[in-house]
Amino acid sequence: MIISHDLGTTGNKATLVDADGHVVSAVTVEYGTDFGPHGRAEQNPHDWWDAVCSASRALIDAVPGSRDRIAGVSFSGQMMGAVLLDGAGEPVRPAIIWADTRSTAQTARLVDQVGMERAYRITGHRLNATYSLPKVMWVRDNDPDAFAASRRVLCAKDYVVYRLTGVLATDPSDASGMNAYDQSAGTWSEELLDAAQVDRSMFVDIVPSTSIVGTITAEAASATGLPAGTPVVMGGGDGPMAALGTGITSPESGAYAYLGSSSWVSYASDAPLHDPEMRTMTFNHVIPGRFVPTATMQAGGASLQWIVDVLAPGQENRYGTLLAGAGRAEASRDGLYFLPHLLGERSPYWNPNARAVFAGLARHHTADNLVRAVVEGIAFNLYTGLLAFTSNGAEIAGVQAIGGAANSGELLQILSDVWGQPIHRRALVDEATSLGAAIVGGVGVGLFDFDIASRLSDETGSYAPDTGRHAAYQDSHRLFVDAYRRLEPWFDEL
């Protein structure tokens, strides 16, 4: 069996997967985030470790006899953050996660030094405050004592791998999301690190996602309940890992949409996608030699969670009730729009100053209209990313949907109508990312090959676009984009 952990934004989703690739047991252990003014978003790395320990013990307890059958442990993790460790391997401060946007000034300095288009060609990404390198610069400028004590910078899953094995390393998928990686060379970019004035020694070795980086130490075994000496496979970032868990392994696999706290659309390619308008970014896949062009918005599912928290705090079945109402209501067809930029925005605008807006509110609008507007706003924003793919030659015929929000048929139908694409819900909407990590773990220890990915998650629902609604949504999408462009100077004034 393989144990995989997916260290997400809200918690650790862990799975126990057998030798046939089937999920035997799954558990989620939640942890908190410190959201604060000026774009602060931080987590305690010790909470990740505690969640991995608790989840590991829960999985073993749930399946008698499984402890002695663990062939390996593997990881997926939230990307683009910064965990700074001192010389003893202890975090010097809370981890700055992907949602943190405080490093806008540091990003601007990098743009001045390197140039946005040049950096995009090197890294496959724009320079942006959501990435790791500007965050490290922010710590240096705003928390100098912590920076002075720092010796290494890691991503989330790298920290837990270190706690299990004592080995400091990362993989190409996470490295490609740090604004510090030369994607063509497969190494850290000296040009960007020099521009940032950050020493190369802070960045750890890069190993393939399927590498066995070490084994569980006696100390880690005592904490997790896992046998000492169990192989630990490096794993990868949650975006590329979700692609694998959804069966997106080649250009012929089509596209997928992850509908979690942050949300994205993506597909697999044989080369990075360099969009002339730089609307998208490209991560390295966890499959060697493959890439995952991606359009990621900061607050996809988080926008839905927010409106549900506001309208129905503490109510039973609040998501189902509100989304059912949204399925019967109108929004853009009634002049109501929602710009879903609660946490600034990545694709397609790359503006940390962007904010969420209801536009076109009228006296007759109800809670159902508001929820519909939020769902349509998420759909419109992701649609811009899909258009970036197809305008650059990608052929997409259908989108696989995973993530917590994919449980809603009303939401998937709206996405299908906006995108003009059939949407297919996978059986493992909540576990696709941790399943991807299990596949990587199984490949690492010789239990699986990557081809198993396409056989592991069945389709449980399909939603075809209404051609009339899709045609109407073309005009609505144009107005949605125009609203942002008109408000962009105002966001900057704020």
VENTA-V78283 format. One record per backbone hydrogen bond with DSSP energy under -1.0 kcal/mol. NH is the residue of the N-H (numbers start at 1). CO is the residue of the C=O. Records with the same first field share a line. If there is no record, write none. Layout:
# VENTA-V78283
NH=CO + CO
This chain:
# VENTA-V78283
2=17
3=72
4=15
5=74
6=13
7=76
8=6 + 11
12=29
13=6
14=27
15=4
16=25
17=2
18=22
21=18
24=16
25=16
27=14
29=12
31=10
34=42
35=33
36=40
40=37
42=34
43=95
47=44
49=45
50=46
51=47
52=48
53=49
54=50
55=51
56=52
57=53
58=54
59=55
60=56
61=57
62=58
63=59
66=63
69=66
71=1
73=231
74=3
76=5
77=236
78=7
82=96
83=154
85=152
86=90
89=86
92=84
95=43
96=82
97=41
100=97
101=39
107=103
108=104
109=105
110=106
111=107
112=108
113=109
114=110
115=111
119=115
120=116
121=117
122=118
123=119
124=120
131=128
133=178
135=131
136=132
137=133
138=134
139=135
140=136
141=137
142=138
143=139
147=143
148=144
149=145
150=147
151=85
152=85
153=202
154=83
159=155
160=156
161=157
162=158
163=159
164=160
165=161
166=162
170=205
175=171
176=172
177=174
178=175
182=187
183=122
186=182
187=182
189=180
193=189
194=190
195=191
196=192
198=193
202=199
203=200
207=170
211=208
213=232
216=230
217=164
221=217
222=218
223=219
224=220
225=221
229=216
230=227
232=214
233=73
234=211
235=209
236=75
238=77
241=237
242=238
243=239
244=240
245=241
246=242
247=244
248=243
249=247
253=250
255=398
256=266
257=400
258=264
259=402
260=262
263=297
264=258
265=295
266=256
267=293
269=291
278=275
281=294
282=124
283=292
285=290
290=287
291=269
292=283
294=281
295=265
297=263
301=260
302=261
303=300
304=300
305=301
306=302
307=303
308=304
309=305
310=306
311=307
312=308
315=312
321=317
322=318
323=319
324=320
325=321
326=322
327=323
334=331
335=332
336=331
337=359
339=357
341=339
344=341
345=351
347=296
350=346
351=345
354=351
357=339
359=337
365=362
370=366
371=367
372=368
373=369
374=370
375=371
376=372
377=373
378=374
379=375
380=376
381=377
382=378
383=379
384=380
386=382
387=383
388=384
389=385
390=386
391=387
392=389
393=390
394=389
399=422
400=255
401=424
402=257
403=429
405=259
406=403
407=404
408=405
412=408
413=409
414=410
415=411
416=412
417=413
418=414
419=415
420=416
423=463
424=399
425=461
426=401
427=458
432=428
435=431
436=432
437=433
438=434
439=435
440=436
441=437
442=438
443=439
444=440
445=441
447=442
448=442
452=449
453=450
455=452
460=425
463=423
470=466
471=467
472=468
473=469
476=472
477=473
478=474
479=475
480=476
481=477
482=478
483=479
484=480
485=481
486=482
487=483
488=484
491=487
492=488
493=489
494=490
